[in-house]
Structures are given as structure tokens and as C-alpha cells.
Amino acid sequence: MEENSKLWKKILGEIETGVSKANYLTLFRRTSLISFEKEVATIAVPSAMIIDLLRKRFYDVIKKTVDKHTGIDTKIIFIPKTIEAEKNKSAESGPLFVQEERTPTTIGHLPRVRKDYTFQNFAVSSSNQLAYVSAQTVAKKIGESYNPLFIYGPVGVGKTHLMQSIANEVYQNFPHKKISYITSEEFTNEVVEAIRSNDTARMKKRFRDVELLIIDDIQFIAGKERVQEELFHTFNTLVDKDSQIVLSSDRHPSEIKNMEKRLSSRFAGGLAVDISAPDFELRTAILLIKAKKYNHPVSIEVAKKLAEKVQDARGLEGILLRLITIAQAQGVEATTELAEQVLGNKEEEFVNNHPDDVIKSICSFYKTKPTLIKGGKRDASLVKIRQIAMYLLKKDYGLTFVEIGNVLGGRDHTTVMHGVGKIETLLSQGTFASEVLKVRGYVGGKNVD
């Protein structure tokens, strides 16, 4: 056994020099050679997902290196680590199968995290496998594996979904741990408000007294010196106490302009892993998952038809919602013929892209006046319409919370955050989806009723 360990250490040392840091840390570091008999090398791997990745992407690399160190034409076999081994590593965690079958816990103290953003609801393909495995690893052992975990990639590829999956998974398995999920915009606003009110102690306690800090779209703090300084000290405090940090950006840490070098180096000091634009298979899977979420499943043929024509990740949901809305309004099935019709009218989608036009369309749908939505009245019906407007302006048009607040009569960004979160919660609970679908379709430029 000791000989196997020494041999594998040498093999890993050579493999490490030939693969990226992200690949080595995620796929190779926790593997072990458990036997070498009759020209067969049996390698223990932490999970079936990593086994699949090693087989598809690195089998030849591993075999070549093993052959070189043994002088034998070997066959490589991967097996998952035993349940007993996992128990020994964490005696308090309980049986693995019990953990996996556990009923999801209500995420009561994570108001900014969507309940439906879980690992189970995340579509996995070659474009995001490494990020997916890395996120799962962090969720199982926060503060121990990669710190920070830095996920980067273009808009709409699933960065936020993965980050919130980590938060949900950690809370489900370790509900006693303190978790904070926040966007860089909200972090910036907290710092500014703390300086304005001369209450930095409260702000520091909020972010430094946690065991998992997740910050989305970190690139937006670039050029903001005081915010970067606060994050730098928060970063150091959390790492020193073995708390986990997870960050996302639209680019690699080294490519973020106007970011202090001391911060960039810390961002890249853990594991930086990218998510690329989804391939055809992944786009198809995403459409099938989202259709099911909206309680209107579509056939794989329909999903493939849409995935062939829509390359943009964020545009997938928009075109799917358009298809579902028209099918529901006409009382027909979402067929490939209807999908072709919707795709033919794609250029007409969401023509009202100015915030005021969006609000006017929403008010037209509900037969009310924009002045009432922007005003101060808090009737239940007006609050609902106002919150739907907040949600659509954020999700479909990408406005910041501050911008949405200004458009809706100068409301505070925290009010907008609450409104968006309220609609997200209703959607994740399976309620209200049909109404939001109809509003989305109406705002898209056509009255489908």
C-alpha cells in the first residue's frame, strides 16, 4: 500500500505540470492508487462525476504517465471511494445515502437565495462540468478545498445558479452555519451607507462574522477604492478563520481592470474556473428543465428546435416563455410547428426595451396607470404589480436595483431587492408562474390573450 502511495505521488507530480491548476485541484488532487495488479491500475476517485471527467478528458494522459513510471502497458480502472472511507473522514456526517435523500430544508434565513437554484436543477455539460464539480466540492467542505472559489464566464451561463446552489446545499446540510449571499452592488451600497452613517463596525460584523460569503459579479467593484479596501480586509479575516469565500465575475481575476493587484492575486489564489457558453446539448437540457419549472413540459424535439436557433444563454428562457405563453393563450400544444412560428417572430421579441415602456406595458396589462405604480400607495394589488415590474426590469432587462428604484418613483434599492425576492419566492413555490408568463408575453410586444 505504501509503495502504491509513493508511486502515485510521483505520477501526480508529473501530471500536475502538464494540466491547468483548476483541473489538477478539482480532478486529480484527491485521487489515490489503491492497487496495481496484473497490469491493471485501480484508482480511487471521490465521485462518479469526476470519474466521468477523467475518463473523457484525461485517460490518455494518466495511462501514458503510469506506463512511463512502471514500464508496463497498463489498463486504468476508476472506482468511487467507498462509503466507509467517506465515513472515516467525517464521523459526524452520517451515512452518505441519508444525506443525499434528505428532504430539502426551507431556506428561511437566506432571503436572497432562490430555493430552486440547486445542484439537482443545474444542467451539466462539457462547458460547465468543472465548475459544477468544484462548486459541489466547496459545498461539502467549506473552507477546506478551494478558497476562494472564483467562477467566471459570460452573462447567462449559470454562475449565479451555481453560487446559490452552494448556499442552499450548505444550509441544508449545516443549518447552523452563518451564510451571506450578496451582489457586488449590494456590498458597495453597504460600504457607502456605513461610511455615511459612521457605522462601519456593524457593516464589518455582518460580513466578517460568517462562515460562507458569496459575492456575485465582483467585477463591478473595480475602480471603487474604499470598497476594494473593505473587501480586502474582509477577505483576509475570513480566510484566516477558515471561512469559505465564493466569487463570480464575467472574466478571469487577472483581466479585471482597475482592480487592486493585492485583491486580484487573492482572487486567483484559490481556484478560478470558467463556464463557457452552453453547447447545443446543454441548451436543450436547460430548456427542458425550465419548461418543467414553469409546469409546462415540452418535448425534446421542441427543445432541440429552439436550441438550434437560439445561441444566447439568457435568450433561451425568453423564447421558451414566449412559446409557452402563446400555447397557453391558444389552448394548443407547444409543437415544433408552433416553435418555428415563434422563432420566425424572434426579432419582434421584447421590442419595448426602455424601462418606461416596460412599465407602461405592465400597467396596460393590468389596466392601471403608471403614476399609481410609481406613486406611494400600498394597496395589495398595486404592490403586486409594482413587484412584478421590479422583477421583470431586473431579470429581463438587466437594470440594477438602484436604477429600478429610480424608475419606479425613487424607491430605495432595498425595497426593490425585497420586491424581486418576493416574486422569485412565489415562482420557486410553483405559484404565480402563469400570471408572470402572461405579463412577460404581453411586455414582449404582443398581446397574446
C-alpha positions in Angstrom: 0.0 0.0 0.0 2.9 2.4 0.9 4.5 1.5 -2.5 1.3 2.4 -4.3 1.2 5.7 -2.4 4.8 6.6 -3.3 4.2 5.7 -7.0 1.0 7.7 -7.2 2.7 10.7 -5.7 5.3 10.7 -8.4 2.7 10.2 -11.1 0.6 13.1 -9.8 3.7 15.3 -9.6 4.3 14.8 -13.3 0.6 15.2 -14.2 0.4 18.4 -12.2 3.0 20.1 -14.5 1.0 19.2 -17.6 -2.5 20.3 -16.7 -4.1 23.5 -15.5 -4.2 24.3 -11.8 -8.0 24.2 -11.9 -8.0 20.7 -13.4 -5.4 19.4 -11.1 -7.0 20.7 -7.9 -10.5 19.6 -8.9 -9.9 16.3 -10.6 -6.6 14.8 -9.5 -5.6 16.0 -6.1 -7.9 13.7 -4.1 -7.4 10.6 -6.1 -5.3 7.6 -4.9 -3.8 4.4 -6.4 -5.3 1.6 -4.3 -3.9 -1.3 -6.3 -1.6 -2.3 -9.1 -2.0 -5.9 -10.1 -1.7 -7.9 -13.3 -1.1 -4.7 -15.4 -4.2 -3.0 -14.0 -4.0 0.2 -12.1 -7.1 0.8 -9.9 -7.6 4.5 -9.0 -10.0 5.7 -6.3 -11.8 8.9 -7.2 -14.1 11.0 -4.9 -17.2 10.9 -7.1 -18.8 9.5 -10.2 -18.8 12.9 -11.9 -15.0 13.2 -11.5 -14.6 9.6 -12.8 -16.6 10.6 -15.9 -14.4 13.7 -16.5 -11.2 11.8 -16.0 -12.3 9.1 -18.5 -13.4 11.5 -21.1 -10.6 14.1 -20.9 -7.5 12.7 -19.2 -7.5 8.9 -19.6 -4.7 9.0 -22.2 -2.6 11.4 -20.0 -3.0 9.2 -17.0 -2.2 6.0 -18.8 0.9 7.5 -20.5 2.2 8.7 -17.2 1.5 5.5 -15.4 3.2 3.5 -18.2 6.2 5.7 -18.1 6.7 5.2 -14.3 6.0 1.4 -14.4 7.4 0.4 -17.7 4.2 -1.6 -18.3 1.4 -1.3 -20.8 -1.3 -0.7 -18.2 -5.1 -0.6 -18.1 -6.6 2.1 -15.9 -9.7 1.5 -13.9 -11.5 4.2 -11.9 -13.7 3.4 -8.9 -15.5 5.7 -6.5 -14.1 5.9 -2.9 -16.0 3.7 -0.5 -18.8 4.8 1.8 -16.7 3.6 4.7 -13.8 5.9 3.7 -16.1 8.8 3.5 -17.5 8.0 6.9 -14.0 7.9 8.4 -13.3 11.3 7.1 -16.3 12.8 8.7 -17.8 10.7 11.5 -20.5 13.2 12.3 -21.8 13.5 8.7 -23.8 10.2 8.9 -24.5 7.8 6.1 -24.0 9.3 2.6 -27.2 7.9 1.3 -29.2 9.5 4.1 -27.6 12.9 3.2 -28.5 12.6 -0.5 -32.1 11.6 0.2 -32.7 14.3 2.8 -35.8 16.4 2.3 -34.7 19.9 1.4 -34.8 22.3 4.3 -36.7 25.6 4.0 -34.1 28.3 3.4 -35.7 30.7 5.9 -32.6 32.8 6.6 -31.4 33.2 3.1 -33.9 35.7 1.6 -31.6 36.5 -1.4 -31.2 32.8 -2.4 -33.7 31.1 -4.7 -34.9 27.7 -3.5 -35.0 26.3 -7.0 -31.3 27.1 -7.6 -29.9 23.7 -6.5 -27.3 21.3 -7.9 -30.2 18.9 -8.8 -31.7 21.6 -11.1 -28.5 22.5 -12.8 -28.0 21.2 -16.3 -24.4 19.8 -16.7 -22.4 19.5 -19.9 -18.8 19.8 -21.0 -18.9 23.6 -20.9 -19.6 23.7 -17.1 -18.6 20.3 -15.7 -15.5 21.6 -14.0 -17.3 24.5 -12.3 -20.1 22.2 -11.3 -17.8 19.7 -9.6 -15.8 22.5 -8.0 -18.9 24.0 -6.5 -20.1 20.7 -5.1 -16.7 20.1 -3.5 -16.8 23.5 -1.8 -20.4 22.9 -0.6 -19.4 19.6 1.1 -16.3 21.0 2.8 -16.5 24.8 3.1 -13.2 26.5 3.8 -11.2 23.3 3.1 -11.0 22.8 -0.6 -10.6 25.9 -2.7 -10.6 29.3 -1.0 -11.7 31.4 -2.7 -13.7 29.6 -5.4 -13.8 32.1 -8.3 -16.3 31.3 -11.1 -16.1 33.3 -14.2 -17.8 33.4 -17.6 -20.2 35.5 -19.9 -23.6 36.6 -18.9 -26.3 33.9 -18.5 -24.2 30.7 -18.3 -25.3 29.7 -14.8 -22.8 31.4 -12.5 -25.5 32.7 -10.1 -27.3 29.3 -10.2 -24.1 27.5 -9.1 -23.3 30.0 -6.3 -26.8 29.9 -4.9 -26.7 26.1 -5.2 -23.7 26.2 -2.8 -25.6 28.3 -0.4 -28.7 26.0 -0.5 -26.6 22.9 -0.1 -24.6 24.2 2.8 -27.7 25.4 4.6 -29.4 22.1 4.0 -26.6 20.1 5.5 -25.2 22.6 8.0 -28.2 24.9 9.0 -26.2 26.3 12.0 -23.6 27.9 9.7 -23.8 31.6 9.0 -24.2 32.3 5.3 -24.3 35.5 3.4 -25.1 35.8 -0.3 -24.9 39.3 -1.8 -24.2 41.0 -5.1 -21.2 43.4 -5.5 -23.7 46.2 -6.0 -25.3 45.5 -2.6 -21.8 45.1 -1.0 -20.9 48.5 -2.4 -24.1 50.1 -1.1 -23.4 48.6 2.4 -20.0 50.1 2.5 -21.2 53.5 1.3 -24.1 53.5 3.8 -21.7 52.5 6.7 -19.4 55.4 5.8 -22.3 57.9 5.5 -23.8 56.8 8.9 -20.4 56.4 10.6 -21.3 52.9 11.5 -18.6 50.7 9.9 -18.5 48.4 12.9 -21.9 47.0 12.1 -21.1 46.5 8.5 -17.8 44.8 9.3 -19.5 42.4 11.7 -22.1 41.5 9.1 -19.5 40.3 6.5 -16.7 39.1 8.7 -18.8 37.1 11.2 -19.9 34.5 8.6 -18.7 31.0 7.6 -19.7 31.3 3.9 -19.6 34.6 2.0 -20.8 34.6 -1.6 -20.4 37.8 -3.8 -21.9 37.8 -7.3 -20.5 40.0 -10.1 -17.4 41.1 -8.3 -16.1 42.9 -11.4 -18.4 45.8 -10.5 -16.2 46.9 -7.5 -13.4 47.8 -10.0 -12.3 51.4 -9.5 -14.0 51.8 -6.2 -11.0 52.2 -3.8 -12.8 52.2 -0.5 -15.0 49.2 -1.4 -11.9 47.3 -2.5 -10.1 48.1 0.7 -13.0 46.9 2.8 -13.3 43.7 0.7 -9.5 43.1 1.1 -9.6 43.2 4.9 -12.8 41.1 4.9 -11.2 38.6 2.6 -8.2 38.2 4.9 -10.3 37.9 8.0 -12.5 35.2 6.6 -9.6 33.2 5.1 -7.7 33.3 8.4 -10.7 31.8 10.3 -11.2 29.1 7.5 -14.5 30.6 6.3 -15.3 30.0 2.7 -15.4 32.7 0.0 -17.1 32.2 -3.3 -17.0 34.9 -6.0 -18.2 35.3 -9.6 -17.2 37.6 -12.4 -17.6 37.9 -16.2 -13.8 37.5 -16.6 -10.7 36.0 -15.0 -9.3 37.9 -12.0 -6.2 39.0 -13.9 -8.4 40.5 -16.6 -10.5 42.8 -14.3 -9.3 46.3 -15.0 -8.9 48.9 -12.1 -8.8 46.1 -9.6 -6.1 46.4 -6.9 -3.3 43.8 -7.5 -3.5 42.6 -4.0 -7.1 41.7 -4.5 -6.6 40.1 -7.9 -3.9 37.9 -6.5 -6.1 36.8 -3.7 -9.0 36.0 -6.1 -6.7 33.9 -8.2 -5.0 32.3 -5.1 -7.7 29.6 -4.7 -9.4 28.0 -7.7 -10.5 30.1 -10.7 -12.7 28.1 -13.0 -14.6 29.2 -16.1 -18.0 28.4 -17.6 -18.2 28.8 -21.3 -21.3 29.4 -23.5 -23.6 26.4 -23.5 -23.3 23.9 -26.3 -26.3 22.5 -28.2 -26.9 19.6 -25.8 -26.7 21.9 -22.7 -29.1 24.4 -24.3 -31.6 21.6 -24.9 -31.3 20.4 -21.3 -31.7 23.9 -20.0 -34.9 24.3 -22.0 -36.3 21.0 -20.7 -35.6 21.9 -17.1 -37.0 25.4 -17.3 -40.2 24.2 -19.1 -40.7 21.7 -16.3 -40.2 24.5 -13.7 -43.0 26.5 -15.3 -45.3 23.5 -15.2 -45.5 23.3 -19.0 -43.1 20.5 -20.1 -42.2 20.4 -23.8 -41.0 17.5 -25.9 -37.3 17.1 -26.6 -38.0 17.8 -30.3 -39.3 21.2 -29.4 -36.4 21.9 -27.1 -33.9 20.9 -29.8 -35.7 23.1 -32.3 -35.3 26.2 -30.0 -31.8 25.3 -29.0 -30.7 25.1 -32.7 -31.7 28.7 -33.3 -31.0 30.4 -30.0 -27.4 30.5 -29.1 -27.6 33.2 -26.3 -27.9 31.5 -22.9 -30.1 34.2 -21.5 -32.3 34.3 -24.6 -33.3 30.7 -24.1 -35.7 31.4 -21.3 -37.2 34.3 -23.2 -38.0 32.3 -26.3 -39.3 29.4 -24.2 -41.6 31.7 -22.2 -42.9 33.2 -25.5 -43.7 29.7 -26.8 -45.4 28.6 -23.6 -47.4 31.9 -23.3 -48.7 31.5 -26.9 -49.5 27.8 -26.4 -51.5 28.6 -23.3 -53.3 31.5 -24.8 -54.3 29.5 -27.8 -55.1 26.3 -25.9 -52.8 24.2 -28.0 -49.7 22.0 -27.5 -46.2 23.5 -27.8 -45.4 21.7 -31.0 -42.3 22.1 -33.3 -44.6 23.9 -35.8 -45.5 26.5 -33.1 -41.8 26.7 -32.1 -40.9 27.5 -35.7 -43.6 30.2 -35.8 -42.2 31.8 -32.6 -38.7 31.6 -33.9 -39.8 33.3 -37.1 -41.1 36.2 -35.0 -38.0 36.3 -32.8 -36.9 39.7 -34.0 -40.2 41.1 -32.6 -39.4 39.8 -29.1 -39.2 42.4 -26.3 -39.3 45.5 -28.6 -40.2 47.7 -25.6 -36.8 47.8 -24.1 -36.9 51.2 -22.4 -37.8 50.9 -18.7 -40.7 53.4 -19.0 -42.1 51.4 -22.0 -41.9 48.2 -19.9 -43.8 49.9 -17.0 -46.4 51.2 -19.4 -46.9 47.7 -20.9 -47.3 46.1 -17.5 -49.8 48.8 -16.4 -51.7 48.3 -19.7 -51.9 44.6 -19.0 -53.3 45.2 -15.5 -55.4 48.2 -16.7 -53.9 50.7 -14.3 -51.8 53.9 -14.6 -48.0 54.2 -14.4 -48.4 57.1 -12.0 -50.0 54.8 -9.5 -47.2 52.2 -9.8 -44.6 54.9 -9.3 -46.6 56.6 -6.5 -46.7 55.9 -2.8 -50.0 53.9 -2.5 -49.5 50.5 -1.0 -52.7 48.7 -1.9 -52.1 45.0 -2.2 -53.0 45.0 -5.9 -50.6 47.9 -6.7 -47.8 46.3 -4.6 -48.1 43.1 -6.6 -47.9 44.9 -10.0 -45.0 47.0 -8.7 -43.1 44.0 -7.6 -43.7 42.2 -11.0 -42.3 45.3 -12.7 -39.2 45.2 -10.4 -38.7 41.5 -11.2 -39.0 41.9 -15.0 -36.8 45.0 -15.1 -34.1 43.1 -13.2 -34.4 39.7 -14.8 -35.3 40.5 -18.4 -33.7 43.9 -18.9 -30.7 43.8 -16.5 -31.3 47.0 -14.6 -29.6 47.5 -11.3 -31.6 47.7 -8.1 -30.8 51.4 -7.8 -31.9 52.1 -11.4 -35.1 50.2 -10.9 -35.8 52.2 -7.7 -35.3 55.5 -9.6 -37.6 54.4 -12.5 -40.3 53.5 -10.0 -40.5 56.8 -8.3 -37.2 57.0 -6.4 -37.6 53.9 -4.2 -34.8 52.7 -2.1 -32.7 49.8 -3.6 -33.6 47.6 -0.6 -37.3 47.9 -1.4 -36.5 46.7 -4.9 -34.4 43.8 -3.6 -37.4 42.8 -1.4 -39.8 43.0 -4.4 -37.6 41.0 -6.7 -37.1 38.4 -4.0 -40.8 38.2 -3.3 -41.6 37.3 -6.9 -38.7 34.8 -7.0 -40.0 33.1 -3.9 -43.5 32.9 -5.4 -42.2 31.4 -8.6 -40.0 28.9 -6.8 -43.0 27.7 -4.9 -44.9 27.0 -8.1 -47.4 29.7 -7.6 -47.9 32.8 -9.7 -45.9 31.4 -12.7 -48.8 31.5 -15.1 -49.5 35.2 -14.4 -45.9 36.2 -14.8 -45.7 34.3 -18.0 -48.6 36.2 -19.4 -47.2 39.6 -18.3 -43.9 38.7 -19.9 -45.5 37.8 -23.2 -47.5 41.0 -23.2 -44.5 43.1 -22.5 -42.7 41.3 -25.3 -44.6 43.3 -27.8 -47.8 41.3 -28.5 -51.0 40.8 -26.6 -51.4 37.0 -26.7 -54.7 37.0 -24.7 
